[in-house]
Amino acid sequence: TEAGAGAGPGTGRGDGGFLIVYATQTGNAELSARGAARALGAGGVSVEVVAIAALTHEMLRRANRALFVVSTYGEGDPPDVARGFGRAMMRKRLKLGHLDYGVLGLGDRQYPDFCNFGVELDAWLAESGAQRLFPLIKMDGSDSRAYAAWRRELVRLGAAEKGSEPAA
C-alpha cells in the first residue's frame, strides 16, 4: 500500500483516519483520490491511499472509515485494474458493519450505465453492512455541482476548508 498525506502508524483504524481506495483506467480517479488525501491530511486527518487491486479483505476489516474513488470504463465496466476485485471480493458478502464509507463515481454521461462501477460498489458495500457517510456522488468530467458536493463532504469529514484542494 501507499501511505498518503498525514499517514501514521494507526492509519485506517480507530483513529478517525480514512482508507482511500481508487480504481482508475486513465488516472483521473487516482488524481482525485490523492487530492482528497491531501485535503484531509491538511485538515489533520490521517489517510492511507491504496489502489483497488491491492485492497484486501483484511484492510477493509481493519478500516473504520473508507472513501472509494472509482471510475467506470466503457459500457459500465470496472476499470481493468478493478476486475480482480470485482471477481474476488464483490461476489461475496463480507461483514462490514463496522465500516463507514463514501463513494465518488467518475464516468461519462454519454454512456447509459453512467458510473455503473460506482453504483455496483456502493450497493455491495451497503449489502455487506457498511454505512454510507453520504449518498453516492456521480461525476462526469468537470461537473462543478458534483465536485462541490464532493468537496463539501470532504470538509464535513475533516478536510481543510482552504488549500490542498482535491483534484476534480
Secondary structure, 3 states (H helix, E strand, C coil): CEECCCCCCCCCCCCCCEEEEEECCCCHHHHHHHHHHHHHHHCCCCEEEEEHHHCCHHHHHHCCEEEEEEECECCCECCHHHHHHHHHCCCCCCCCCCCEEEEEEEECCCCCCCCHHHHHHHHHHHHCCCEECCCCEEEECCCHHHHHHHHHHHHHCCCCCCCCCCCC
